[in-house]
Amino acid sequence: GEPVVRDLYGTLLHEDAQKAYLITTGGLTRQAVAWAEGKPIVLYDGEGLVRLIRRTQSARTRNAI
């Protein structure tokens, strides 16, 4: 939810980081997605995580040949 994204953003600022990633195996609320817009925060829900893993595996397979 939005409070988790806000906390992550606070940590990003405190640590003077360039970007933050929030990855969940579940879902993201519309409020969380809307709040993260325009901020250096990348959100991955469960489906996005699966796509990321598949892309990574495909890239490894292509590079191994």
Beta strands, then each sheet from edge to edge (+ up, - down):
strand 1: 20-23
strand 2: 41-44
sheet 1: 1+ 2+
end
